[in-house]
Amino acid sequence: MKKVFLIVAAVAAMLATGFTACKSNSPNSPDQPKEVDVYVAGYDNSGAKYVAKVWKNGKELYSLTDGTNKAAASSVFVVGADVYTAGYEDNGTEDVAKVWKNSEELYALTDGSKYANAESIFVADDKVYTAGYEGIVAKLWKDKSATNLTDGSNNAAANSVFVAGGNVYAAGWESNGTNNVAKVWKNGSELFALTNGSNSAVANSVFVVGEDVYTAGYQIIDTNIVAKVWKSKMAVYQTDDSKKAIAQSVYVVGENVYMAGSELEGLNEIAKVWKNGEELYKLANSAIIMSIVVYNGDIYAAGFEVEGANRVAKVWKNGKELYKLADKGEATSIFIAERR
């Protein structure tokens, strides 16, 4: 399951610098920090089947599914009073890619004949853009209309979608028959490959600022997996290639590039946040950050921490645990909305 895709919302005027659903400043206190609501998507598996869920400020907001079939939410995006969520629900045979609006299913993106998932969602100009896959084909949907990003000759998936300047960007991967190649698409066509296919790589998250396309993911180097951030086609940050690390999410504020994911230290998978290539926070042992948002100088991260035999869905703020969402489950996507 993936998100990330990812993450905080944007009005049109904010798209060049990040996602934030916002209202105007109060004329009486222009510098007063705004109150925010923290939305998180993921799943709870405390029952017999995974249940897709959305939380708000640490409390369950919606169960999107009833537990009859396995389901999970991969990505959340908020516009005004409406909460859009993407993910999948099993039909008993295959996973069906779906979009929910508030607590109700808005539509299924696939017919259930092939396994599928909606990995990332972005709403702009009253259109709902969703990235994911159906079978072995990477896909981008505009509302319910699908565009194939790949031709189906090799395995592929789109993991993240971002809309900026009227253009729709998606990031993911496509196999070359031997290795996975990290790729970025723009308006339904391949924009560039981030790697040359000599070793496997995956793009998990995309974030666009002006003409610059930032992508986070990982690449296998020698015998290790290295977390990386690319700026357009150039790798700008990567972790120590002596350790296994994966970047799940990228977020850009001004000149600062934030990357989140995990890195193996000894036998422990450590949830981490990096800023401009340098480690900023170690959040938890046996944990992974799936999604990150930076708002008003605060760094919010969502993911899970292993406690005993269970994955526990959690949110962290500025390096410290903020919410425990579910004793069994994962938080896959986070979105910050200024309170209306």
NUVODREN-741670 format. One record per residue (C-alpha): y, z, x; residue in three letters; residue number from 1. Coordinates in Angstrom, 1 decimal, decimal comma. Example, Ala and Ser with C-alpha at 12.3 -4.5 7.8 and 13.67 -1.06 7.14 Angstrom:
// NUVODREN-741670
y|z|x|rose|tinu
-4,5|7,8|12,3|ala|1
-1,1|7,1|13,7|ser|2
***
This chain:
// NUVODREN-741670
y|z|x|rose|tinu
0,0|0,0|0,0|met|1
3,5|-0,7|1,2|lys|2
6,9|-0,5|0,3|lys|3
9,2|-0,7|2,0|val|4
9,8|-2,2|1,8|phe|5
12,2|-0,5|0,7|leu|6
14,6|1,6|-0,1|ile|7
18,1|2,3|-1,1|val|8
20,1|0,3|-3,6|ala|9
23,1|-1,8|-3,3|ala|10
25,9|-3,1|-5,4|val|11
27,1|-6,5|-4,3|ala|12
30,0|-5,2|-2,2|ala|13
27,6|-3,0|-0,2|met|14
24,9|-5,5|0,6|leu|15
26,3|-6,3|4,1|ala|16
25,9|-2,6|5,2|thr|17
23,0|-1,3|3,2|gly|18
21,6|-0,4|-0,1|phe|19
23,4|2,2|-2,1|thr|20
23,9|2,4|-5,9|ala|21
27,4|3,7|-6,1|cys|22
30,4|4,6|-8,2|lys|23
34,1|4,7|-7,1|ser|24
35,6|7,7|-5,3|asn|25
37,4|10,2|-7,4|ser|26
41,2|9,7|-6,9|pro|27
41,6|13,4|-6,6|asn|28
39,2|13,9|-3,8|ser|29
38,6|10,6|-2,0|pro|30
36,8|12,3|0,9|asp|31
34,6|14,5|-1,1|gln|32
30,9|13,7|-0,6|pro|33
29,2|12,3|-3,7|lys|34
26,2|13,9|-5,2|glu|35
23,1|11,8|-5,0|val|36
19,7|11,5|-6,7|asp|37
16,6|10,9|-4,6|val|38
14,1|8,6|-6,2|tyr|39
10,6|8,2|-4,7|val|40
7,7|5,9|-5,7|ala|41
4,1|6,4|-4,7|gly|42
0,9|7,7|-6,2|tyr|43
-0,9|10,9|-7,1|asp|44
-4,7|11,1|-6,7|asn|45
-5,3|14,6|-8,0|ser|46
-7,4|13,2|-10,8|gly|47
-10,4|10,8|-10,8|ala|48
-8,1|7,7|-10,3|lys|49
-4,9|7,1|-8,4|tyr|50
-1,9|7,3|-10,8|val|51
1,3|5,4|-10,0|ala|52
4,3|7,7|-10,1|lys|53
8,1|8,0|-9,7|val|54
9,8|11,2|-8,7|trp|55
13,4|12,2|-8,9|lys|56
14,9|15,0|-6,8|asn|57
11,5|16,4|-6,1|gly|58
10,2|16,4|-9,7|lys|59
8,0|13,9|-11,5|glu|60
10,1|11,5|-13,4|leu|61
7,4|9,1|-14,7|tyr|62
3,7|8,5|-14,6|ser|63
3,6|4,7|-14,7|leu|64
-0,1|4,6|-15,5|thr|65
-2,5|6,9|-17,4|asp|66
-5,2|7,3|-14,9|gly|67
-7,7|5,0|-16,7|thr|68
-7,6|2,6|-13,8|asn|69
-6,6|3,1|-10,1|lys|70
-2,9|2,3|-9,5|ala|71
-0,1|2,9|-7,1|ala|72
3,6|2,3|-6,8|ala|73
4,8|0,6|-3,6|ser|74
8,5|0,3|-4,0|ser|75
11,4|1,6|-6,1|val|76
14,9|0,3|-6,8|phe|77
17,6|1,8|-9,1|val|78
20,4|-0,1|-10,9|val|79
22,6|2,1|-13,1|gly|80
20,3|4,1|-15,4|ala|81
17,3|1,8|-14,9|asp|82
14,5|2,4|-12,4|val|83
12,5|-0,6|-11,3|tyr|84
9,1|0,0|-9,6|thr|85
6,6|-2,4|-8,1|ala|86
3,0|-1,9|-7,2|gly|87
-0,5|-2,6|-8,6|tyr|88
-3,0|-1,4|-11,2|glu|89
-6,7|-2,2|-11,1|asp|90
-8,1|-4,0|-14,2|asn|91
-11,6|-2,9|-13,5|gly|92
-12,4|-5,8|-11,2|thr|93
-9,2|-6,7|-9,2|glu|94
-5,8|-5,2|-8,4|asp|95
-3,1|-6,7|-10,6|val|96
0,5|-6,9|-9,2|ala|97
2,9|-5,3|-11,6|lys|98
6,6|-4,3|-12,2|val|99
7,7|-1,4|-14,3|trp|100
11,2|-0,7|-15,7|lys|101
11,7|3,0|-16,3|asn|102
8,4|4,4|-17,6|ser|103
7,1|1,2|-19,2|glu|104
5,4|-1,9|-17,7|glu|105
7,9|-4,7|-17,6|leu|106
5,3|-7,4|-16,7|tyr|107
2,3|-8,2|-14,7|ala|108
3,0|-10,7|-11,9|leu|109
-0,7|-11,9|-11,6|thr|110
-3,5|-12,5|-14,1|asp|111
-6,1|-10,3|-12,5|gly|112
-8,4|-13,2|-11,3|ser|113
-7,6|-12,4|-7,6|lys|114
-6,7|-9,1|-5,9|tyr|115
-2,9|-8,7|-5,6|ala|116
-0,1|-6,2|-5,0|asn|117
3,6|-6,1|-5,4|ala|118
4,7|-4,5|-2,1|glu|119
8,5|-4,5|-2,4|ser|120
11,2|-4,8|-5,0|ile|121
14,9|-5,6|-4,9|phe|122
17,2|-6,2|-7,9|val|123
20,4|-8,3|-7,6|ala|124
22,5|-10,1|-10,1|asp|125
20,2|-9,1|-13,0|asp|126
17,3|-10,7|-11,3|lys|127
14,2|-8,8|-10,1|val|128
12,8|-10,0|-6,7|tyr|129
9,3|-8,9|-5,7|thr|130
7,4|-9,6|-2,5|ala|131
3,6|-9,2|-2,1|gly|132
0,5|-11,2|-2,2|tyr|133
-2,2|-12,7|-4,5|glu|134
-5,5|-13,4|-2,9|gly|135
-4,7|-14,6|0,6|ile|136
-1,3|-16,1|-0,3|val|137
2,0|-14,4|0,6|ala|138
4,2|-14,5|-2,5|lys|139
7,8|-14,0|-3,7|leu|140
8,5|-13,6|-7,4|trp|141
11,9|-14,0|-9,0|lys|142
11,4|-12,1|-12,3|asp|143
8,0|-13,5|-13,3|lys|144
8,4|-16,9|-11,5|ser|145
6,2|-17,1|-8,3|ala|146
6,9|-18,9|-5,1|thr|147
4,1|-19,3|-2,6|asn|148
5,4|-18,4|0,9|leu|149
2,2|-19,7|2,5|thr|150
-0,3|-22,4|1,6|asp|151
-3,4|-20,4|1,4|gly|152
-5,1|-21,9|4,4|ser|153
-5,0|-18,4|6,2|asn|154
-4,7|-14,8|5,1|asn|155
-1,1|-13,7|4,6|ala|156
1,1|-11,1|2,8|ala|157
4,8|-10,4|2,2|ala|158
5,6|-6,7|2,7|asn|159
9,3|-6,5|2,2|ser|160
12,1|-8,3|0,3|val|161
15,9|-8,0|0,8|phe|162
18,7|-10,0|-1,0|val|163
22,0|-10,5|0,8|ala|164
24,8|-13,1|0,4|gly|165
22,9|-14,9|-2,3|gly|166
19,9|-15,4|0,0|asn|167
16,5|-13,9|-0,5|val|168
14,6|-12,7|2,7|tyr|169
11,0|-11,6|2,9|ala|170
9,0|-10,3|5,8|ala|171
5,3|-10,0|6,4|gly|172
2,6|-11,8|8,3|trp|173
0,3|-14,9|8,3|glu|174
-2,9|-15,3|10,2|ser|175
-3,2|-18,2|12,6|asn|176
-7,0|-18,1|12,3|gly|177
-7,3|-15,6|15,1|thr|178
-4,4|-13,2|15,0|asn|179
-1,8|-12,2|12,6|asn|180
1,7|-13,6|13,2|val|181
4,8|-11,5|12,1|ala|182
7,1|-13,8|10,0|lys|183
10,3|-13,9|8,1|val|184
11,0|-16,2|5,1|trp|185
14,4|-17,1|3,6|lys|186
14,7|-18,5|0,1|asn|187
11,0|-19,3|-0,1|gly|188
10,7|-21,1|3,3|ser|189
9,7|-19,8|6,7|glu|190
12,8|-18,8|8,6|leu|191
11,1|-17,9|11,9|phe|192
8,0|-16,4|13,4|ala|193
8,7|-13,2|15,3|leu|194
5,6|-13,5|17,5|thr|195
3,7|-16,4|19,0|asn|196
0,2|-15,5|17,8|gly|197
-1,3|-14,7|21,1|ser|198
-1,9|-11,2|19,8|asn|199
-1,7|-9,7|16,3|ser|200
1,6|-8,5|14,8|ala|201
2,9|-7,5|11,3|val|202
6,4|-7,2|9,9|ala|203
6,6|-4,4|7,4|asn|204
10,3|-4,1|6,6|ser|205
13,4|-6,4|6,6|val|206
17,1|-5,4|6,4|phe|207
20,0|-8,0|6,6|val|208
23,5|-7,3|7,8|val|209
25,7|-10,4|7,7|gly|210
23,9|-13,1|9,6|glu|211
21,6|-10,6|11,4|asp|212
18,1|-10,1|10,1|val|213
16,5|-6,9|11,3|tyr|214
12,7|-6,6|11,0|thr|215
10,4|-3,7|11,8|ala|216
6,7|-3,7|12,3|gly|217
4,2|-3,6|15,1|tyr|218
2,5|-5,8|17,7|gln|219
-0,7|-5,3|19,7|ile|220
0,0|-5,2|23,4|ile|221
-3,0|-5,0|25,6|asp|222
-5,1|-2,3|24,0|thr|223
-2,3|-0,5|22,1|asn|224
-0,2|-1,0|19,0|ile|225
3,6|-0,9|19,7|val|226
6,2|-0,3|17,0|ala|227
9,0|-2,8|17,2|lys|228
12,4|-3,8|15,7|val|229
13,5|-7,4|16,0|trp|230
17,1|-8,6|15,5|lys|231
16,7|-12,1|14,2|ser|232
14,1|-13,6|16,5|lys|233
14,6|-11,2|19,4|met|234
12,8|-7,9|19,9|ala|235
15,5|-5,3|20,5|val|236
13,5|-2,0|20,4|tyr|237
9,9|-1,0|21,0|gln|238
8,0|2,1|21,7|thr|239
6,1|3,0|24,8|asp|240
3,1|0,7|25,1|asp|241
0,9|3,5|26,4|ser|242
0,8|5,0|22,9|lys|243
-0,2|3,6|19,5|lys|244
2,8|3,4|17,2|ala|245
3,7|1,6|13,9|ile|246
7,1|1,0|12,4|ala|247
7,0|1,0|8,6|gln|248
10,7|0,8|7,7|ser|249
14,1|-0,2|9,2|val|250
17,6|0,7|8,1|tyr|251
20,9|-0,3|9,6|val|252
24,3|1,4|9,5|val|253
27,0|-0,1|11,5|gly|254
25,8|-0,5|15,1|glu|255
22,9|2,0|14,5|asn|256
19,4|0,9|13,9|val|257
17,0|3,4|12,4|tyr|258
13,2|2,9|12,5|met|259
10,6|5,1|10,9|ala|260
6,8|5,2|11,1|gly|261
4,4|7,1|13,3|ser|262
3,2|7,4|16,8|glu|263
-0,1|8,8|18,2|leu|264
0,3|11,7|20,6|glu|265
-3,1|12,8|21,9|gly|266
-5,2|12,9|18,7|leu|267
-2,3|13,5|16,4|asn|268
-0,5|10,9|14,3|glu|269
3,1|12,1|14,4|ile|270
5,6|11,0|11,7|ala|271
8,8|9,9|13,6|lys|272
12,2|8,5|13,2|val|273
13,9|6,5|16,0|trp|274
17,6|5,7|16,4|lys|275
18,5|2,7|18,6|asn|276
15,1|2,9|20,2|gly|277
15,2|6,6|21,0|glu|278
13,2|9,2|19,3|glu|279
15,4|11,1|16,9|leu|280
13,0|13,3|14,9|tyr|281
9,4|14,4|14,9|lys|282
8,8|15,2|11,3|leu|283
5,2|16,3|11,0|ala|284
1,8|16,2|12,7|asn|285
-0,9|14,1|11,0|ser|286
1,7|12,3|9,0|ala|287
3,3|8,8|8,5|ile|288
6,7|7,9|7,3|ile|289
6,6|4,9|4,9|met|290
10,3|4,4|4,0|ser|291
13,7|5,5|5,3|ile|292
17,2|5,5|4,0|val|293
20,4|6,6|5,7|val|294
23,3|7,7|3,4|tyr|295
26,6|9,4|4,3|asn|296
25,1|10,4|7,7|gly|297
22,0|11,9|6,1|asp|298
18,6|10,5|7,0|ile|299
16,0|10,6|4,2|tyr|300
12,4|9,7|4,8|ala|301
9,3|9,5|2,5|ala|302
5,7|9,4|3,4|gly|303
2,7|11,8|3,6|phe|304
1,4|14,6|5,7|glu|305
-2,3|15,4|6,0|val|306
-3,0|19,0|5,0|glu|307
-6,7|19,9|5,2|gly|308
-8,6|17,1|3,6|ala|309
-5,7|15,7|1,6|asn|310
-2,7|13,5|2,0|arg|311
0,3|15,3|0,6|val|312
3,3|13,2|-0,6|ala|313
6,6|14,4|0,9|lys|314
10,3|13,7|1,5|val|315
12,2|14,8|4,6|trp|316
16,0|15,1|5,1|lys|317
17,5|15,2|8,6|asn|318
14,2|16,1|10,2|gly|319
13,2|18,9|7,8|lys|320
10,9|18,8|4,8|glu|321
12,9|18,5|1,6|leu|322
10,3|18,0|-1,1|tyr|323
6,6|18,3|-1,6|lys|324
5,9|15,8|-4,4|leu|325
2,1|15,8|-4,8|ala|326
-0,6|17,9|-3,3|asp|327
-2,8|14,8|-3,2|lys|328
-1,0|11,5|-2,8|gly|329
1,5|9,4|-0,9|glu|330
5,2|8,7|-1,1|ala|331
5,7|5,0|-0,3|thr|332
9,3|4,2|-1,0|ser|333
12,6|6,1|-1,3|ile|334
15,9|5,1|-2,9|phe|335
19,2|7,0|-2,9|ile|336
21,6|6,6|-5,9|ala|337
25,0|8,1|-6,2|glu|338
25,0|10,3|-9,3|arg|339
26,7|8,7|-12,3|arg|340
***
